[in-house]
């Protein structure tokens, strides 16, 4: 691989991507990192054998820039980068809610920008990274982005108009499952189980259910029906979930997440 790639603002997700790229065959000599704190930059350099540089140096030297700073810091970073980013650089944004137009307006005309919404399972190589092209990004740019992010999980291309919905479902998605596991663990304690045993039971049930959803090809309704026998325990639980409006609450929650992503895109939220 002859591309030189720089990860700017290398936090947990940026480091997960960096680690995945190296395991996927990228040479550390082809990778650059930047970090806000010098001690963090040194940690990354010693841990992965990559070169730690300034943001400006990364912009000048790398063929591809992956921007992993927080959304509220992206404007400041682009102001710093703009004088040093020629139009042939690929810029990949991992910031939630910020459209590719935000970058295109601040960088050299014609700069290709790709927007990616990944999620925290990148830390265990089980990410879902949703990829959208900006105005000037080509099929080759999208393919390279897929190569980079497939080192930490799966990728999916969508039109940018669907990114806010993808953020609500996938970007925030792991938190919803953690919330459900937390609630179910509390229920297990209420039913008389020790916390550790309740936790183990629920986590393994979640893993098993996820693998069946992924590998069986069955619709989730069919899989649920396979567990739900007439007048049994499961149907009584499902009835209570419906009585308490859990389905409606989940839909409302995802709509709220989508709306917040839109606020970030328009600058109306901080």
Helices and strands as residue ranges (DSSP letters): E 5-8, H 12-23, G 28-30, E 31-33, H 38-48, E 51-52, H 55-61, E 64-67, G 71-73, H 74-81, G 82-84, E 90-93, H 100-104, E 112-117, G 120-124, E 127-133, H 139-149, G 150-152, E 153-157, G 160-162, H 163-166, I 167-171, H 173-190, H 195-216, H 220-227, H 233-243, H 246-266
